[in-house]
Amino acid sequence: MDLSADAVQLGDTGAHAVVAVASRRGGSVDAVLRAHLAATAGVPADDVELDHACPECGARHGSPTVRYPTTPSGARWFADAAVAAGVVVAAVGPRHPLGVGVEAAVGEVGPDVDEVALHPDERRRLEALDAAARPLVRATLWARKAALLRALGHVGVIEPSRLALSMPGEDDGIGLIEHTVPEFGSRWDEVRLYDVPVPGRVAASVAVLPRP
């Protein structure tokens, strides 16, 4: 599975993402991530070792730890992948922790769903949009938050509604945190959320955190 030619560069972070549509590419989420990492690092996909256990609690959440390969300097790669509606997005980078979120755009949802997922500022701005535009904008906000929480891992067990992001369509596809939470520390303004173009009514984003 050669995905390298389709890579989308994520700013100047050194990270890049690929998109695989299940009906055309096949393979599981892990298979796409392994193929992307293998092509980037120049190793066989079968040699890639991913550990999905959280280093803090052992549960399977957050982005996986790459046990093999290492970068040319001997440091570890950062990598993650997610899937929705048959669309898989995988991202790899050598310098920044990252996470991937993919969400299908659905019709109008109940207010209780938005209350759990979205900050009051986000809900007000979403309500001001044309009804036809809301599903994809909502899905993009959800994808950005899912990506951010996956990048944070164990520390990221917070209520998404406490966090406000810039509005999709108004930030050139690079989301920023507009209302932070104490758990994010002092470097929250360095976080970037890169929207990745995907086919269909699906939104995808890659969260890139400050360098450790």
Salt bridges, closest charged atoms under 4 A:
ASP6 OD2 - ARG25 NH2 2.28
ASP30 OD2 - HIS52 NE2 3.08
ASP51 OD2 - ARG67 NH2 2.91
ASP80 OD1 - ARG150 NH2 2.66
GLU108 OE2 - ARG134 NH1 3.74
GLU108 OE1 - ARG138 NH2 3.72
ASP114 OD1 - ARG138 NE 3.01
ASP121 OD2 - HIS119 ND1 3.83
ASP121 OD1 - ARG124 NH2 2.14
GLU122 OE1 - LYS145 NZ 2.70
GLU127 OE2 - ARG134 NH2 3.91
GLU170 OE1 - ARG125 NH2 2.89
ASP171 OD2 - ARG144 NH1 2.82
GLU178 OE1 - ARG125 NH1 3.03
GLU183 OE2 - ARG162 NH1 3.06
GLU190 OE2 - ARG187 NE 3.13
ASP195 OD2 - ARG144 NH2 2.67
